[in-house]
Amino acid sequence: MASSPDVNLWSTAEHALDYLRRADSIPHRAEGEATLLELIPENPGRILDLGSGAGRLITLVRAARPRARFVALDFSAAMLEQLHAQFEGDPSVRIVAHDFDQPLPELGAFGAIVSSFAIHHVHHERKRALYADIFRALEPGGIFAHLEHVDSPSRELHAAFLKAIGWEDEDPSNKLLDLDTQMRWLREIGFVDVDCHWKWRELALFAGVRPAPPDGGARNGGGRA
């Protein structure tokens, strides 16, 4: 429920590393990640991971789609250091430093764009604009699969969520927004097949597809890694 529009602690190494220490303990997270993997096409070509952190999601997706090429985006210096330590010299993974408060850089087209617990740190107006950036970056027929921390409909449910995950305090960098609004935005932008595929309390996996042209033109996996 908390929203701290002027706070973003993710630029500090202490905050980023504290999250990494607690990330594996988030209940049911693996269920959401497994459902995300089910949504990724068998031959996605290039995959963009928004807010890659230490590379957890890329590692999972690559195990399931070993022929894919990846672009990892993050702005935290601590997270970028972790990414370089894990993927340095790996030609299938390109690492890009980028702040989501700014429009996505030109990176070519992607068969899939994924994100895990990252976009809720930007202002709501930027969330919507970022979803439009994502739509434009997808190939026709490409999917956006988003595992995200969303808002609860009441303070009581939010407090129950924090208790369930064993965290005493809300991250002051969070700018949580309800799931329905975000799915409505995707539809308004032009995504089709928008749906929530998995949810546990404030953790939700929702997705949408950029429609293919009427002639059924195939995705080309174009661009460079």
MISE-943810 format. One record per residue: residue in one letter; x, y, z of N, C-alpha, C in turn. Coordinates in steps of 0.2 Angstrom, whole numbers, plus 5000, padded with zeros to 4 digits. Layout:
<lodrens>
aXYZXYZXYZ...
</lodrens>
This chain:
<lodrens>
m500449945000500050005000500450065000a501050065003501550125003501750144996s501750214996502050244990502550304992s503150294990503650344992503950374986p503550424983503750454976504450474975d504750504981505350534980505950494983v505750424984506250384987506450324982n507150314981507350254977508050244980l508050194984508650164988509050124984w508850104978509150054974509850074971s509950134971510650164969511150144974t510950124980511450114985511650034986a512250024986512449954987512149914993e512149944998511849915004511149895003h510749935000510049914999509949854994a510349864988510349804983510549744986l511149744990511349674993510949654998d510649695002510149675007509549635004y509349654998508749624994509049554992l509649554989509849484987509949434992r510049454998510149415004509449385006r508849425005508249405007507849375001a508049384995507649364989507449294989d507849244990507749174990507249154995s507049195000506649175005505949195004i505749234998505149254997504649194996p504149184999503749124999503349124992h503349064989503049054983503349084976r503849114977504149144972504349094966a504549044968504748994963504148974958e503548974962502948954958502749004952g502849074954502749124949503249114944e503949104945504449094940504349034936a504048984939503948924934503348944929t502848974932502348994927502549044922l503049084923503349134918503649094913l504049044915504449004910503948964905e503348944908502848914903502648964898l502649024899502449074894502949094888i503549084890504049094885504049054879p504049074873504049034867504548984866e504548934863505048884862505648914859n505548954854506148984851506049064851p506149094856506049164857506549204853g507149184851507649224848507949264853r507749334854508149374859507649394864i507849394870507449404876507749464880l507349514882507549574886507349554893d507749564898507649564905507649624908l507149654910507149724913507149714921g507749744923507849744930508149674932s508749664929509049594930509249574936g509449624941509749614947510349574946a510449514950511049474950511049424944g510449424940510449374935510049314936r509649314941509249254943508749234938l508349284935507849264930508149244923i508749274921509049254915509349184916t509549164922509849104923509249044922l508649064925508149014925507849014917v507749064914507549064907508049034903r508649044903509149014899509148944900a509048914906509048844907508448814903a507848854903507348824899507348834891r507648894889507748914882508448924881p508848874880509548874880509848914873r509448914868509648944862509449024862a509149044867508949114867509649164868r509549224866510049274867509749324872f510149354876509849394881510149464881v509749514883509949584885509749594892a510249604897510049614904510149694905l509549724908509549794910509549804917d509949844920509849864927510249934928f510049964933510450034934510850034941s510749984945511049984951511749954950a512249994952512949974952513149914955a512849894961512949834964512649774960m512049784957511749734953512149724946l512349774943512749774937513449734939e513749744944514349714946514249634947q513649614950513449544950513349514943l513049554939512849534932513549514928h514049564929514649554925515049494928a515049484935515349434938515049364935q514449364934514149304932514149284924f514149344920514049334913514649364909e515149384912515649414909515949364904g516049384897516349334892515849284889d515149294892514649254889514349284883p514449264877514149294871513449294870s513049254874512349254874512049304878v512449344882512149394887512449454886r512049504884512349574884512049614890i512449654893512349684899512249764898v511749794899511649864898511449904904a511849954906511649994912511050044909h510550044913509950094911509450104917d509250164917508850184923508150184919f507650144923506950144920506550214920d506850264923506550324923506550354916q507050334912507150354906506850304900p506650334895506450284889506950234888l506650174886507150114884507650134878p508250124879508650134873508550084867e508750104861508650064855509050004856l508749944856509049884857508849834852g508449854847508249804843507549774845a507349724841506749694843506849624847f506349604851506349544855505749504854g505849434855505349394854504949384861a505349404867505049404873505349454877i504949484882505249534887505049514893v505449504898505249484905505549534910s505149524916505349574921505149534928s505549544933505349514939505549564945f504949584948505049624954505449694953a505349724948505749784947505349844945i504849844941504549904938504149934943h503949904949503549934954504049994958h504649994956505050054959505050114955v504650124950504650184946503950214947h503850274946503250314947502650284942h502050294944501550264940501550284933e501650354932501650374925502150344921r502750334924503250304920503150224919k502750194924502550124923502250124916r501750164915501350154909501750174903a502150224903502550244898503050184896l503350154902503750094901503450034897y502750024899502449974896502349984888a502250054886502250064879502950054876d503450074880504150064877504249984876i503949944880504049874880503649844873f503049874873502649854867502949864860r503349924860503649944854504249904853a504549874858505149834858505049764856l504449744856504249674855504149664847e504349604845504249584838503449574838p503149574832502449554832502349484834g501949464839501849404841502249384848g502749434849503149434855502749444862i502949414867502649414874503049454879f502649494883502849524889502649484895a503049454899502949414905503149454911h502749474915502949514921502749484928l503249464931503149444938503249504943e502749524946502849594949502449594956h502749644960502449654967501849704965v501249694967500649734965500349754972d499949804972499649834978499049784980s498949784987498349754989497749804989p497149774990496549824990496449854996s496849835002496649865008497349865012r497349905017497949905022498049845026e497449815027497449755031497749695027l497549695021497849645017498649655015h498849715015499549735014499949715020a499649725026499949705032500049635033a499549595030499549525031500049495026f500149525020500649505015501349515018l501549575021502149585024502249535030k501749515034501849465039502049395036a501649385030501749315027502449305024i502749365022503449355019503949365024g503749385030504249395036504649455036w504349505032504749575032504349625036e504649655041504349695046504149765042d504549785038504449855035504349855027e503949895025503949905018504549945015d504749915009505349955006505050025004p505450075006505250145005505250164998s505650114994505650134986505050104983n504650064986504050034982503550084980k503350084974502750124972502250074969l501850044974501449984972500850014968l500549974963499949994960499549924959d498949934959498449874958498549834952l498449774952498449734946498049754940d497349764942496849784937497049844933t497349894936497549954932498049934927q498549894930499149884925498949844919m498449794920498249754915497849794910r497449844913497049884908497449924904w498049954907498549994903498749954897l498949884899499249844893498749844888r498149834889497549824884497549894880e497549944884497450014880498050024876i498650004878499250014874499249974867g498849914867498849874861498949794862f499149784868499349714870498649674869v498749604867498149564867498349504872d497849464873497849404877498149424884v497949484886498149504893497849464898d498249444903497949404908498449394914c498149374920498549364926498549284926h499149254926499249184925499449154932w499649194937499749164943499749224948k499549214955499449264960499549234966w499949264971499949244978499949314982r499449334985499449394989499649454984e500249484986500449544982500949524976l501049464975501449434970501049414964a501149434958500749424952501149414946l500949364942501249354935500749374930f500849434927500349444921500749454915a500349454909500749454903500249474897g500549494892500249524886500649504880v500349504874500649494868500549544863r501049564860501049614854500749574848p500149594846499849554840500249554834a500149494831500449484824500049524819p500349544813500049574808499449524805p498949554802498449514799498649454795d499149464791499449414787499849354790g499849364797500149314801500949314800g501249374798501949374797502349344803a502849314802503249274807503749324810r503849314817504349344820505049324817n505549374817506149364813506749354818g506649374825507249364829507749414827g507549474824508049514821508449554827g508849594824509249644829509949604831r510249634835510949614838510849604845a511249554848511249544855511649594858
</lodrens>
